[in-house]
Structure formats: structure tokens, C-alpha cells
Amino acid sequence: MIANVLAISMSFLTYKLFVFRTHGNWLREYLRCYVAYGGMSIVSIALFTALVDGLRQSVWLAQALTILITVGVSYFAHKRFTFKGGGADRT
């Protein structure tokens, strides 16, 4: 649990400072970051389960597809939800 909190906190800082470059709103964005990661965890578990149990895909293929899809969706979740409206260069 401690590692999870540290990893999400570090991700939040790097996204805020280097990727989305937002200013202010530290607490709101930090809490939204947890919401986004929680939602992505649910999507990841559901997608993996559907691929392995429902579509009978190999565990390796299901994991690879799940990672690819959730990374893309996670980026847009952070762009449109976590860090929306606070960036310096929001193009």
C-alpha cells in the first residue's frame, strides 16, 4: 500500500510538472489523480478478465493488450479530467 501511494504521488508530480505543466490546484488535481488511477484499475481488471475468461486469450496476450489500452486511456483521463484547464501550453 505504501509503494502504491508513493508511485501515484511520484506520477502525479511528474505529470503535473513535466507533462501537463499545470499551475495551482495541487490538492484537487492530486485527488483527481487517485480517482483516475482507481478507475483505470477497474478498467484494467475488467478488460483482463474479459480477455482471459471470456475470449479465452492467453494470459500474456491479455496482459499486453490490457497495458496498451489502459496506458492510452489513462493519458486521456489525466489530460481531460485530472489536469484539465490548468495548463500553460494546453494544445
N, CA, C and O atoms as a GROMACS GRO file, in nm:
protein
  364
    1MET      N    1   0.082  -0.118   0.000
    1MET     CA    2   0.000   0.000   0.000
    1MET      C    3   0.088   0.127   0.000
    1MET      O    4   0.058   0.225  -0.068
    2ILE      N    5   0.196   0.121   0.076
    2ILE     CA    6   0.287   0.236   0.080
    2ILE      C    7   0.351   0.258  -0.057
    2ILE      O    8   0.363   0.372  -0.102
    3ALA      N    9   0.391   0.149  -0.121
    3ALA     CA   10   0.451   0.162  -0.254
    3ALA      C   11   0.352   0.221  -0.354
    3ALA      O   12   0.391   0.299  -0.441
    4ASN      N   13   0.225   0.184  -0.343
    4ASN     CA   14   0.122   0.237  -0.432
    4ASN      C   15   0.105   0.387  -0.413
    4ASN      O   16   0.097   0.462  -0.510
    5VAL      N   17   0.100   0.431  -0.288
    5VAL     CA   18   0.086   0.574  -0.257
    5VAL      C   19   0.208   0.650  -0.310
    5VAL      O   20   0.192   0.756  -0.370
    6LEU      N   21   0.327   0.597  -0.289
    6LEU     CA   22   0.448   0.663  -0.338
    6LEU      C   23   0.452   0.668  -0.490
    6LEU      O   24   0.490   0.770  -0.548
    7ALA      N   25   0.414   0.559  -0.556
    7ALA     CA   26   0.417   0.555  -0.703
    7ALA      C   27   0.317   0.654  -0.763
    7ALA      O   28   0.350   0.726  -0.857
    8ILE      N   29   0.196   0.658  -0.709
    8ILE     CA   30   0.096   0.751  -0.761
    8ILE      C   31   0.138   0.895  -0.732
    8ILE      O   32   0.117   0.983  -0.816
    9SER      N   33   0.195   0.920  -0.616
    9SER     CA   34   0.240   1.055  -0.583
    9SER      C   35   0.352   1.100  -0.677
    9SER      O   36   0.352   1.214  -0.722
   10MET      N   37   0.446   1.011  -0.705
   10MET     CA   38   0.554   1.044  -0.797
   10MET      C   39   0.501   1.066  -0.938
   10MET      O   40   0.544   1.158  -1.008
   11SER      N   41   0.408   0.982  -0.981
   11SER     CA   42   0.347   1.000  -1.112
   11SER      C   43   0.275   1.134  -1.120
   11SER      O   44   0.286   1.205  -1.220
   12PHE      N   45   0.202   1.167  -1.015
   12PHE     CA   46   0.131   1.294  -1.011
   12PHE      C   47   0.228   1.410  -1.028
   12PHE      O   48   0.204   1.500  -1.109
   13LEU      N   49   0.335   1.409  -0.953
   13LEU     CA   50   0.432   1.519  -0.961
   13LEU      C   51   0.494   1.531  -1.100
   13LEU      O   52   0.506   1.641  -1.153
   14THR      N   53   0.534   1.419  -1.158
   14THR     CA   54   0.597   1.426  -1.290
   14THR      C   55   0.496   1.467  -1.397
   14THR      O   56   0.531   1.544  -1.487
   15TYR      N   57   0.374   1.418  -1.389
   15TYR     CA   58   0.272   1.460  -1.486
   15TYR      C   59   0.243   1.609  -1.472
   15TYR      O   60   0.236   1.680  -1.572
   16LYS      N   61   0.226   1.655  -1.348
   16LYS     CA   62   0.191   1.794  -1.324
   16LYS      C   63   0.302   1.889  -1.369
   16LYS      O   64   0.276   1.991  -1.433
   17LEU      N   65   0.424   1.855  -1.335
   17LEU     CA   66   0.536   1.946  -1.362
   17LEU      C   67   0.594   1.935  -1.503
   17LEU      O   68   0.636   2.035  -1.560
   18PHE      N   69   0.596   1.815  -1.559
   18PHE     CA   70   0.667   1.794  -1.686
   18PHE      C   71   0.579   1.760  -1.806
   18PHE      O   72   0.615   1.792  -1.919
   19VAL      N   73   0.466   1.696  -1.782
   19VAL     CA   74   0.381   1.655  -1.895
   19VAL      C   75   0.273   1.758  -1.923
   19VAL      O   76   0.266   1.812  -2.033
   20PHE      N   77   0.189   1.787  -1.824
   20PHE     CA   78   0.076   1.877  -1.845
   20PHE      C   79   0.105   2.020  -1.802
   20PHE      O   80   0.033   2.112  -1.840
   21ARG      N   81   0.209   2.041  -1.723
   21ARG     CA   82   0.256   2.173  -1.680
   21ARG      C   83   0.144   2.263  -1.629
   21ARG      O   84   0.129   2.376  -1.675
   22THR      N   85   0.068   2.213  -1.534
   22THR     CA   86  -0.041   2.294  -1.478
   22THR      C   87   0.012   2.374  -1.359
   22THR      O   88   0.116   2.343  -1.302
   23HIS      N   89  -0.062   2.478  -1.323
   23HIS     CA   90  -0.024   2.565  -1.212
   23HIS      C   91  -0.138   2.566  -1.111
   23HIS      O   92  -0.255   2.570  -1.148
   24GLY      N   93  -0.102   2.564  -0.983
   24GLY     CA   94  -0.203   2.568  -0.879
   24GLY      C   95  -0.283   2.439  -0.872
   24GLY      O   96  -0.244   2.338  -0.931
   25ASN      N   97  -0.392   2.442  -0.800
   25ASN     CA   98  -0.487   2.329  -0.789
   25ASN      C   99  -0.421   2.199  -0.743
   25ASN      O  100  -0.462   2.091  -0.785
   26TRP      N  101  -0.320   2.207  -0.658
   26TRP     CA  102  -0.245   2.089  -0.618
   26TRP      C  103  -0.332   1.982  -0.554
   26TRP      O  104  -0.328   1.866  -0.596
   27LEU      N  105  -0.410   2.017  -0.456
   27LEU     CA  106  -0.490   1.917  -0.385
   27LEU      C  107  -0.599   1.859  -0.474
   27LEU      O  108  -0.618   1.738  -0.478
   28ARG      N  109  -0.670   1.946  -0.547
   28ARG     CA  110  -0.776   1.898  -0.636
   28ARG      C  111  -0.720   1.803  -0.741
   28ARG      O  112  -0.778   1.697  -0.766
   29GLU      N  113  -0.610   1.839  -0.802
   29GLU     CA  114  -0.551   1.753  -0.905
   29GLU      C  115  -0.496   1.624  -0.846
   29GLU      O  116  -0.503   1.518  -0.908
   30TYR      N  117  -0.440   1.632  -0.726
   30TYR     CA  118  -0.388   1.512  -0.660
   30TYR      C  119  -0.500   1.413  -0.632
   30TYR      O  120  -0.485   1.293  -0.656
   31LEU      N  121  -0.611   1.462  -0.580
   31LEU     CA  122  -0.724   1.374  -0.553
   31LEU      C  123  -0.784   1.318  -0.682
   31LEU      O  124  -0.822   1.202  -0.688
   32ARG      N  125  -0.792   1.402  -0.784
   32ARG     CA  126  -0.841   1.355  -0.914
   32ARG      C  127  -0.749   1.249  -0.974
   32ARG      O  128  -0.794   1.158  -1.043
   33CYS      N  129  -0.620   1.262  -0.948
   33CYS     CA  130  -0.524   1.162  -0.996
   33CYS      C  131  -0.557   1.025  -0.937
   33CYS      O  132  -0.551   0.924  -1.007
   34TYR      N  133  -0.591   1.022  -0.808
   34TYR     CA  134  -0.630   0.896  -0.745
   34TYR      C  135  -0.759   0.841  -0.804
   34TYR      O  136  -0.773   0.720  -0.821
   35VAL      N  137  -0.852   0.928  -0.835
   35VAL     CA  138  -0.977   0.884  -0.898
   35VAL      C  139  -0.947   0.823  -1.036
   35VAL      O  140  -1.002   0.718  -1.071
   36ALA      N  141  -0.861   0.889  -1.112
   36ALA     CA  142  -0.826   0.838  -1.244
   36ALA      C  143  -0.757   0.703  -1.234
   36ALA      O  144  -0.789   0.611  -1.309
   37TYR      N  145  -0.662   0.690  -1.142
   37TYR     CA  146  -0.593   0.562  -1.126
   37TYR      C  147  -0.686   0.453  -1.074
   37TYR      O  148  -0.674   0.337  -1.115
   38GLY      N  149  -0.777   0.489  -0.985
   38GLY     CA  150  -0.875   0.390  -0.938
   38GLY      C  151  -0.964   0.342  -1.050
   38GLY      O  152  -0.990   0.222  -1.062
   39GLY      N  153  -1.011   0.435  -1.132
   39GLY     CA  154  -1.093   0.398  -1.247
   39GLY      C  155  -1.017   0.311  -1.346
   39GLY      O  156  -1.072   0.215  -1.401
   40MET      N  157  -0.891   0.345  -1.368
   40MET     CA  158  -0.811   0.265  -1.461
   40MET      C  159  -0.784   0.126  -1.406
   40MET      O  160  -0.772   0.030  -1.483
   41SER      N  161  -0.773   0.113  -1.276
   41SER     CA  162  -0.755  -0.019  -1.215
   41SER      C  163  -0.877  -0.107  -1.240
   41SER      O  164  -0.864  -0.225  -1.272
   42ILE      N  165  -0.994  -0.049  -1.225
   42ILE     CA  166  -1.118  -0.124  -1.251
   42ILE      C  167  -1.127  -0.164  -1.398
   42ILE      O  168  -1.161  -0.278  -1.429
   43VAL      N  169  -1.098  -0.070  -1.487
   43VAL     CA  170  -1.099  -0.099  -1.632
   43VAL      C  171  -0.999  -0.209  -1.664
   43VAL      O  172  -1.029  -0.300  -1.741
   44SER      N  173  -0.880  -0.200  -1.607
   44SER     CA  174  -0.776  -0.298  -1.633
   44SER      C  175  -0.816  -0.439  -1.588
   44SER      O  176  -0.798  -0.536  -1.662
   45ILE      N  177  -0.871  -0.448  -1.470
   45ILE     CA  178  -0.915  -0.579  -1.419
   45ILE      C  179  -1.028  -0.635  -1.504
   45ILE      O  180  -1.026  -0.753  -1.538
   46ALA      N  181  -1.125  -0.552  -1.539
   46ALA     CA  182  -1.238  -0.598  -1.620
   46ALA      C  183  -1.193  -0.641  -1.760
   46ALA      O  184  -1.238  -0.743  -1.811
   47LEU      N  185  -1.106  -0.562  -1.821
   47LEU     CA  186  -1.057  -0.595  -1.955
   47LEU      C  187  -0.976  -0.724  -1.954
   47LEU      O  188  -0.994  -0.809  -2.041
   48PHE      N  189  -0.887  -0.738  -1.858
   48PHE     CA  190  -0.805  -0.859  -1.848
   48PHE      C  191  -0.893  -0.982  -1.827
   48PHE      O  192  -0.872  -1.085  -1.891
   49THR      N  193  -0.990  -0.970  -1.738
   49THR     CA  194  -1.080  -1.082  -1.712
   49THR      C  195  -1.161  -1.118  -1.836
   49THR      O  196  -1.178  -1.236  -1.867
   50ALA      N  197  -1.210  -1.017  -1.907
   50ALA     CA  198  -1.287  -1.044  -2.029
   50ALA      C  199  -1.202  -1.112  -2.135
   50ALA      O  200  -1.249  -1.202  -2.204
   51LEU      N  201  -1.078  -1.069  -2.148
   51LEU     CA  202  -0.990  -1.130  -2.249
   51LEU      C  203  -0.953  -1.274  -2.214
   51LEU      O  204  -0.953  -1.361  -2.301
   52VAL      N  205  -0.921  -1.298  -2.088
   52VAL     CA  206  -0.877  -1.432  -2.048
   52VAL      C  207  -0.995  -1.528  -2.032
   52VAL      O  208  -0.995  -1.636  -2.091
   53ASP      N  209  -1.095  -1.489  -1.955
   53ASP     CA  210  -1.207  -1.580  -1.926
   53ASP      C  211  -1.312  -1.579  -2.036
   53ASP      O  212  -1.367  -1.683  -2.072
   54GLY      N  213  -1.341  -1.461  -2.090
   54GLY     CA  214  -1.446  -1.450  -2.190
   54GLY      C  215  -1.402  -1.488  -2.330
   54GLY      O  216  -1.470  -1.565  -2.398
   55LEU      N  217  -1.289  -1.436  -2.372
   55LEU     CA  218  -1.241  -1.460  -2.509
   55LEU      C  219  -1.134  -1.567  -2.517
   55LEU      O  220  -1.084  -1.597  -2.626
   56ARG      N  221  -1.097  -1.626  -2.404
   56ARG     CA  222  -1.001  -1.736  -2.397
   56ARG      C  223  -0.865  -1.702  -2.459
   56ARG      O  224  -0.804  -1.785  -2.527
   57GLN      N  225  -0.818  -1.580  -2.437
   57GLN     CA  226  -0.686  -1.538  -2.484
   57GLN      C  227  -0.581  -1.582  -2.383
   57GLN      O  228  -0.612  -1.604  -2.266
   58SER      N  229  -0.457  -1.595  -2.429
   58SER     CA  230  -0.350  -1.630  -2.336
   58SER      C  231  -0.330  -1.516  -2.237
   58SER      O  232  -0.360  -1.400  -2.265
   59VAL      N  233  -0.279  -1.551  -2.121
   59VAL     CA  234  -0.255  -1.452  -2.017
   59VAL      C  235  -0.157  -1.346  -2.067
   59VAL      O  236  -0.175  -1.228  -2.039
   60TRP      N  237  -0.056  -1.388  -2.141
   60TRP     CA  238   0.046  -1.294  -2.190
   60TRP      C  239  -0.012  -1.195  -2.290
   60TRP      O  240   0.015  -1.075  -2.281
   61LEU      N  241  -0.092  -1.243  -2.383
   61LEU     CA  242  -0.155  -1.155  -2.480
   61LEU      C  243  -0.255  -1.062  -2.413
   61LEU      O  244  -0.261  -0.943  -2.444
   62ALA      N  245  -0.333  -1.117  -2.322
   62ALA     CA  246  -0.432  -1.035  -2.250
   62ALA      C  247  -0.363  -0.924  -2.170
   62ALA      O  248  -0.410  -0.811  -2.168
   63GLN      N  249  -0.253  -0.957  -2.106
   63GLN     CA  250  -0.181  -0.857  -2.029
   63GLN      C  251  -0.123  -0.748  -2.120
   63GLN      O  252  -0.131  -0.630  -2.088
   64ALA      N  253  -0.066  -0.788  -2.232
   64ALA     CA  254  -0.009  -0.691  -2.326
   64ALA      C  255  -0.118  -0.597  -2.380
   64ALA      O  256  -0.098  -0.476  -2.385
   65LEU      N  257  -0.230  -0.652  -2.420
   65LEU     CA  258  -0.339  -0.569  -2.471
   65LEU      C  259  -0.395  -0.478  -2.362
   65LEU      O  260  -0.425  -0.361  -2.388
   66THR      N  261  -0.409  -0.531  -2.243
   66THR     CA  262  -0.460  -0.451  -2.131
   66THR      C  263  -0.368  -0.333  -2.102
   66THR      O  264  -0.415  -0.221  -2.080
   67ILE      N  265  -0.238  -0.357  -2.101
   67ILE     CA  266  -0.142  -0.249  -2.075
   67ILE      C  267  -0.150  -0.144  -2.185
   67ILE      O  268  -0.156  -0.024  -2.155
   68LEU      N  269  -0.149  -0.186  -2.310
   68LEU     CA  270  -0.155  -0.090  -2.421
   68LEU      C  271  -0.281  -0.003  -2.415
   68LEU      O  272  -0.274   0.119  -2.432
   69ILE      N  273  -0.392  -0.066  -2.391
   69ILE     CA  274  -0.519   0.008  -2.388
   69ILE      C  275  -0.526   0.101  -2.267
   69ILE      O  276  -0.565   0.217  -2.280
   70THR      N  277  -0.489   0.052  -2.149
   70THR     CA  278  -0.503   0.135  -2.030
   70THR      C  279  -0.402   0.250  -2.026
   70THR      O  280  -0.430   0.354  -1.966
   71VAL      N  281  -0.286   0.233  -2.087
   71VAL     CA  282  -0.190   0.344  -2.093
   71VAL      C  283  -0.249   0.459  -2.175
   71VAL      O  284  -0.242   0.575  -2.134
   72GLY      N  285  -0.307   0.426  -2.291
   72GLY     CA  286  -0.369   0.529  -2.374
   72GLY      C  287  -0.488   0.595  -2.307
   72GLY      O  288  -0.500   0.718  -2.308
   73VAL      N  289  -0.574   0.516  -2.250
   73VAL     CA  290  -0.692   0.570  -2.183
   73VAL      C  291  -0.651   0.652  -2.060
   73VAL      O  292  -0.712   0.755  -2.032
   74SER      N  293  -0.549   0.607  -1.990
   74SER     CA  294  -0.501   0.679  -1.873
   74SER      C  295  -0.449   0.818  -1.909
   74SER      O  296  -0.475   0.914  -1.838
   75TYR      N  297  -0.376   0.827  -2.019
   75TYR     CA  298  -0.325   0.957  -2.063
   75TYR      C  299  -0.441   1.054  -2.088
   75TYR      O  300  -0.438   1.168  -2.041
   76PHE      N  301  -0.542   1.009  -2.160
   76PHE     CA  302  -0.655   1.096  -2.189
   76PHE      C  303  -0.738   1.126  -2.063
   76PHE      O  304  -0.795   1.235  -2.052
   77ALA      N  305  -0.745   1.032  -1.969
   77ALA     CA  306  -0.814   1.058  -1.843
   77ALA      C  307  -0.744   1.168  -1.765
   77ALA      O  308  -0.809   1.256  -1.708
   78HIS      N  309  -0.612   1.163  -1.762
   78HIS     CA  310  -0.538   1.268  -1.693
   78HIS      C  311  -0.547   1.401  -1.767
   78HIS      O  312  -0.559   1.507  -1.706
   79LYS      N  313  -0.542   1.395  -1.898
   79LYS     CA  314  -0.548   1.518  -1.977
   79LYS      C  315  -0.686   1.585  -1.965
   79LYS      O  316  -0.694   1.707  -1.950
   80ARG      N  317  -0.792   1.506  -1.971
   80ARG     CA  318  -0.928   1.562  -1.972
   80ARG      C  319  -0.993   1.573  -1.835
   80ARG      O  320  -1.092   1.644  -1.819
   81PHE      N  321  -0.939   1.503  -1.735
   81PHE     CA  322  -1.002   1.506  -1.603
   81PHE      C  323  -0.906   1.557  -1.495
   81PHE      O  324  -0.934   1.658  -1.431
   82THR      N  325  -0.796   1.489  -1.473
   82THR     CA  326  -0.706   1.523  -1.364
   82THR      C  327  -0.648   1.664  -1.378
   82THR      O  328  -0.652   1.743  -1.284
   83PHE      N  329  -0.594   1.694  -1.495
   83PHE     CA  330  -0.523   1.820  -1.516
   83PHE      C  331  -0.595   1.913  -1.612
   83PHE      O  332  -0.531   1.996  -1.676
   84LYS      N  333  -0.725   1.901  -1.624
   84LYS     CA  334  -0.798   1.984  -1.720
   84LYS      C  335  -0.799   2.130  -1.677
   84LYS      O  336  -0.814   2.163  -1.559
   85GLY      N  337  -0.782   2.216  -1.775
   85GLY     CA  338  -0.799   2.358  -1.754
   85GLY      C  339  -0.692   2.432  -1.677
   85GLY      O  340  -0.711   2.550  -1.646
   86GLY      N  341  -0.578   2.368  -1.646
   86GLY     CA  342  -0.479   2.440  -1.568
   86GLY      C  343  -0.343   2.452  -1.632
   86GLY      O  344  -0.247   2.494  -1.568
   87GLY      N  345  -0.333   2.413  -1.760
   87GLY     CA  346  -0.201   2.408  -1.821
   87GLY      C  347  -0.154   2.538  -1.879
   87GLY      O  348  -0.233   2.626  -1.913
   88ALA      N  349  -0.023   2.550  -1.891
   88ALA     CA  350   0.036   2.669  -1.952
   88ALA      C  351   0.024   2.662  -2.103
   88ALA      O  352  -0.020   2.757  -2.168
   89ASP      N  353   0.063   2.549  -2.159
   89ASP     CA  354   0.055   2.529  -2.304
   89ASP      C  355  -0.037   2.411  -2.330
   89ASP      O  356   0.011   2.298  -2.344
   90ARG      N  357  -0.165   2.434  -2.337
   90ARG     CA  358  -0.264   2.328  -2.349
   90ARG      C  359  -0.307   2.306  -2.492
   90ARG      O  360  -0.423   2.329  -2.525
   91THR      N  361  -0.218   2.262  -2.577
   91THR     CA  362  -0.255   2.238  -2.717
   91THR      C  363  -0.277   2.093  -2.743
   91THR      O  364  -0.309   2.054  -2.855
   0.00000   0.00000   0.00000
